[in-house]
Structures are given as structure tokens and as C-alpha cells.
């Protein structure tokens, strides 16, 4: 049986986008959840969730649905985040060279660099949207706050692993500092939402919360589902992190 929160969100997404939502369990996908936004060629919003995340399924699906509402809020069309190939490849080469100088064979360095740059771009694209969506869901659906807290708590415990000396030693500073700031912003935004500072302790302990706090504060005052909420949040973070030229927006008809 579909929880009432998801039923109302699915109805709202279909009402505002003109396309239905289909949620399917998929035990073969590598990630916890995957969403494909509808288009004229594929006229359905498809959400795949791995069954092992059943405990947090309502919240995970709700995040995707809220994200769709943010992405489809602009009357001008849907803005798709894509990397700027020239800049991204330049960064990949630069990172690969640094990794090679530490003794990693060139092919492995190139693969590692590609993983780091692609991952950081994904962080920039997804984290502001997740925080905006999570904050909206927290306020609109208070009965699901316990489930939300379980998921976010587990997520924050996982991201705090980047504080380990091994990760810091192997990851080039240009990537590490930006990714670290995004993780700190996630922790700061969540702590602000629930009125607790527990998740900030690991970041405060290493004196690295300042930029994360700046990023989190950039989301304050953004109106849910306003036309530029999603792209504006990403652009604000991109500017703060010095990544504005790493990506661009492709506009497609909604």
C-alpha cells in the first residue's frame, strides 16, 4: 500500500509536470535509488529503489518527488545540469598528473581522476537540491521525521569517513576541500533543521566548518518550487566553491 505522503506527492508531480510517476523495486541497481525525469520520448517519471532500503523508502522516494517539483518549476523549461567538457577535462588531466606524481600508474591515475571529478560534479548538482527537498518534506510531512532522521543520520555517518587521514592523503586538495565543504554543508543544514549540533562535531573538531556553513546559509530564503530555486542554489554553491565554469545548464521543454 502506498503511504499517503507518497500518494499526495505523486499526484502533485503529475499535476504540475503533466507526467505520471512510476516507482519500481530493483535489486540489481548499484545505488539506493535512481530517478529518470520524464520527457516527450519517455513520458513517465521513473523511480527505481533497491529493496534493501525499504526502511527509508518513503523518505527516499519523497526526496525524488520533491526534487522533480523543484526541477520542473521553471515555466521556461527543465534545466539539466551537464558538465562543461573543456573545463572538466582540463581538471581531470590536472588531477591525474598530481596522482601520477605520487606513484600511481597513468591509466589508474586517469580512472581515479575521472571518478573524483565526476563525483564532485554530482555532489554539486545533487546536494543543494536534496537539502531543499529535505527541508520542505520535513516541514510538510512531520509524521515522517523519524524515518528522515534515520536516513540522514546514516548518511552523515558515511560522509564523515572523508575525515580519515587515508582519504585526506590520497585525494588531491582541489577535490578534497570542495567535497569536504559540501559534506559539512549537509551536516550544518540538517543540524539547523532539527536544532542539534551533534553532526557538526567531526567538522568542528578539525576546524573545517566555515565554508560548509557558508554553503548552507546560501540556501536560506529560497522559496520552495520557485522557478530558479534549483538552478539558483547550484549556481550559488558553484560560485562559492570556484566551480561555476565546470558545468552548464541545458534547457529542454517541460
C-alpha positions as CSV (number, residue, x, y, z in Angstrom):
1,X,0.0,0.0,0.0
2,X,1.4,3.4,-1.0
3,X,1.8,5.7,2.0
4,X,-0.5,8.8,1.9
5,X,2.6,11.1,1.7
6,X,3.8,9.5,-1.5
7,X,0.3,9.3,-3.0
8,X,-0.2,13.0,-2.5
9,X,3.3,13.8,-3.8
10,X,2.9,11.6,-6.9
11,X,-0.4,13.3,-7.6
12,X,1.2,16.8,-7.2
13,X,4.1,15.9,-9.5
14,X,1.7,14.6,-12.2
15,X,-0.5,17.7,-11.8
16,X,2.5,20.1,-12.1
17,X,4.5,18.3,-14.8
18,X,1.9,16.6,-16.8
19,X,3.6,13.2,-16.5
20,X,2.8,10.3,-14.1
21,X,5.2,8.7,-11.7
22,X,6.1,5.0,-11.6
23,X,8.1,3.7,-8.6
24,X,9.6,0.2,-9.0
25,X,11.8,-2.0,-6.8
26,X,15.0,-3.0,-8.5
27,X,17.5,-5.3,-6.7
28,X,20.1,-5.1,-9.5
29,X,21.0,-1.4,-9.4
30,X,24.1,-0.3,-7.6
31,X,22.7,2.8,-5.9
32,X,20.0,3.1,-3.3
33,X,17.6,5.0,-5.6
34,X,17.7,6.2,-9.2
35,X,15.3,8.6,-10.9
36,X,14.8,9.4,-14.6
37,X,12.8,12.6,-15.3
38,X,10.1,12.3,-17.9
39,X,10.5,13.7,-21.5
40,X,8.4,13.6,-24.6
41,X,10.3,10.5,-25.7
42,X,9.9,8.7,-22.3
43,X,6.6,10.2,-20.9
44,X,6.9,9.0,-17.3
45,X,8.9,9.9,-14.3
46,X,10.6,6.6,-13.4
47,X,12.0,5.9,-9.9
48,X,13.9,2.8,-9.1
49,X,14.6,1.9,-5.5
50,X,16.7,-1.0,-4.1
51,X,14.7,-3.3,-1.8
52,X,17.4,-3.2,0.9
53,X,16.5,0.4,1.6
54,X,12.8,-0.4,2.4
55,X,13.1,1.1,5.9
56,X,13.8,4.5,4.3
57,X,11.8,4.0,1.1
58,X,9.1,6.6,1.8
59,X,11.7,9.3,2.5
60,X,14.0,8.4,-0.4
61,X,11.1,8.4,-2.9
62,X,9.7,11.6,-1.4
63,X,13.1,13.3,-2.0
64,X,13.0,12.3,-5.6
65,X,9.4,13.6,-6.0
66,X,10.2,16.9,-4.3
67,X,13.3,17.2,-6.5
68,X,11.1,16.8,-9.6
69,X,8.8,19.6,-8.3
70,X,11.9,21.9,-7.9
71,X,13.3,21.0,-11.3
72,X,10.1,21.4,-13.2
73,X,9.1,24.7,-11.5
74,X,10.5,27.0,-14.2
75,X,7.9,27.9,-16.9
76,X,10.8,28.3,-19.3
77,X,11.6,24.6,-19.2
78,X,13.5,22.0,-17.4
79,X,17.2,22.8,-16.6
80,X,19.5,19.8,-16.9
81,X,22.9,20.1,-15.3
82,X,25.7,18.9,-17.6
83,X,29.5,19.2,-17.2
84,X,31.4,21.8,-19.3
85,X,33.6,19.3,-21.2
86,X,36.5,21.6,-21.9
87,X,36.9,22.6,-18.2
88,X,36.1,19.2,-16.8
89,X,38.7,17.5,-19.0
90,X,41.3,20.1,-18.0
91,X,40.6,19.4,-14.3
92,X,40.7,15.7,-14.9
93,X,44.2,15.9,-16.6
94,X,45.4,18.2,-13.8
95,X,44.3,15.8,-11.1
96,X,45.6,12.8,-12.9
97,X,49.1,14.4,-13.2
98,X,49.1,15.0,-9.5
99,X,48.1,11.5,-8.7
100,X,50.7,10.1,-11.1
101,X,53.4,12.1,-9.3
102,X,52.6,10.1,-6.2
103,X,53.5,6.9,-8.0
104,X,50.2,5.8,-9.4
105,X,50.4,4.3,-13.0
106,X,49.0,6.7,-15.6
107,X,45.9,4.5,-16.6
108,X,44.9,4.1,-12.9
109,X,45.5,7.8,-12.3
110,X,43.2,8.8,-15.2
111,X,40.5,6.5,-13.9
112,X,40.8,7.8,-10.4
113,X,40.8,11.4,-11.6
114,X,37.7,10.8,-13.7
115,X,35.9,9.3,-10.7
116,X,36.8,12.2,-8.5
117,X,35.8,14.9,-10.9
118,X,32.6,13.2,-11.9
119,X,31.7,12.5,-8.3
120,X,32.3,16.1,-7.2
121,X,30.1,17.5,-10.0
122,X,27.4,15.1,-9.0
123,X,27.7,16.3,-5.4
124,X,27.4,19.9,-6.6
125,X,24.3,19.1,-8.6
126,X,22.5,16.9,-6.1
127,X,23.3,18.2,-2.6
128,X,21.6,21.6,-2.7
129,X,18.6,20.0,-4.3
130,X,18.5,17.3,-1.7
131,X,18.7,19.8,1.2
132,X,16.0,22.0,-0.3
133,X,13.8,19.0,-0.9
134,X,14.5,17.5,2.6
135,X,13.8,20.8,4.3
136,X,10.5,21.1,2.5
137,X,9.5,17.5,3.3
138,X,10.5,17.9,7.0
139,X,8.1,20.9,7.3
140,X,5.2,19.5,5.2
141,X,5.2,15.9,6.5
142,X,6.2,15.9,10.2
143,X,4.9,12.4,10.8
144,X,7.8,11.1,8.7
145,X,10.6,12.9,10.6
146,X,11.7,9.8,12.4
147,X,12.3,8.0,9.2
148,X,14.0,11.0,7.7
149,X,16.3,11.3,10.8
150,X,17.3,7.6,10.5
151,X,18.3,8.0,6.8
152,X,20.1,11.4,7.3
153,X,21.9,10.1,10.4
154,X,23.2,7.0,8.5
155,X,24.2,9.3,5.5
156,X,26.1,11.7,7.8
157,X,28.0,8.8,9.4
158,X,29.1,7.7,6.0
159,X,30.2,11.1,4.8
160,X,32.2,11.7,7.9
161,X,34.6,8.9,6.7
162,X,36.2,11.6,4.5
163,X,37.8,12.9,7.6
164,X,40.1,9.8,7.8
165,X,43.8,10.5,7.2
166,X,43.9,7.9,4.4
167,X,41.3,9.7,2.4
168,X,42.9,13.1,3.0
169,X,46.3,11.8,1.9
170,X,45.1,10.1,-1.3
171,X,42.6,12.7,-2.6
172,X,44.1,15.9,-4.2
173,X,43.3,19.1,-2.3
174,X,41.3,20.7,-5.2
175,X,38.8,17.9,-4.9
176,X,39.0,17.1,-1.2
177,X,38.4,20.6,0.1
178,X,35.3,21.1,-2.1
179,X,33.8,17.8,-1.4
180,X,34.5,18.2,2.3
181,X,32.8,21.6,2.3
182,X,29.7,20.1,0.6
183,X,29.6,17.4,3.3
184,X,29.9,19.9,6.0
185,X,27.1,22.0,4.5
186,X,24.8,19.0,4.5
187,X,25.6,18.4,8.2
188,X,25.1,22.1,9.0
189,X,21.8,22.3,7.2
190,X,20.4,19.2,8.9
191,X,21.5,20.5,12.3
192,X,19.8,23.8,11.7
193,X,16.7,22.0,10.8
194,X,16.5,19.8,13.9
195,X,18.1,22.1,16.4
196,X,21.0,19.9,17.2
197,X,24.8,20.3,16.7
198,X,25.8,16.6,17.1
199,X,26.5,16.1,13.4
200,X,28.8,19.1,13.3
201,X,31.2,17.8,15.9
202,X,33.5,15.9,13.5
203,X,33.8,19.1,11.3
204,X,34.3,21.4,14.2
205,X,37.0,19.1,15.6
206,X,39.2,19.7,12.6
207,X,38.3,23.4,12.3
208,X,36.7,23.0,8.9
209,X,33.1,24.1,9.2
210,X,33.4,27.7,8.0
211,X,32.8,27.1,4.2
212,X,30.2,24.4,4.9
213,X,28.3,26.9,7.0
214,X,28.5,29.5,4.2
215,X,27.1,27.0,1.7
216,X,24.3,26.0,4.0
217,X,23.4,29.6,4.6
218,X,23.1,30.3,0.8
219,X,20.0,28.1,0.8
220,X,18.2,30.3,3.4
221,X,15.4,32.2,2.0
222,X,15.0,30.1,-1.2
223,X,11.3,29.8,-1.8
224,X,10.2,26.1,-2.4
225,X,9.4,25.4,-6.1
226,X,10.2,29.0,-7.2
227,X,11.3,29.0,-10.9
228,X,15.1,29.4,-10.2
229,X,15.3,27.7,-6.8
230,X,17.1,24.6,-8.1
231,X,19.5,26.2,-10.6
232,X,20.0,29.3,-8.4
233,X,21.0,27.1,-5.4
234,X,23.5,25.1,-7.5
235,X,24.9,28.3,-9.1
236,X,25.4,29.9,-5.7
237,X,27.3,26.9,-4.5
238,X,29.3,26.7,-7.7
239,X,30.4,30.3,-7.3
240,X,31.3,29.8,-3.6
241,X,33.3,26.7,-4.5
242,X,35.0,28.1,-7.6
243,X,33.2,25.7,-9.9
244,X,31.0,28.0,-11.9
245,X,32.8,27.1,-15.1
246,X,32.8,23.3,-14.5
247,X,29.2,22.9,-15.7
248,X,26.4,24.5,-17.7
249,X,22.6,24.3,-18.0
250,X,20.8,22.7,-20.9
251,X,17.2,23.9,-21.1
252,X,14.6,21.5,-22.5
253,X,10.9,21.9,-22.9
254,X,8.8,20.9,-20.0
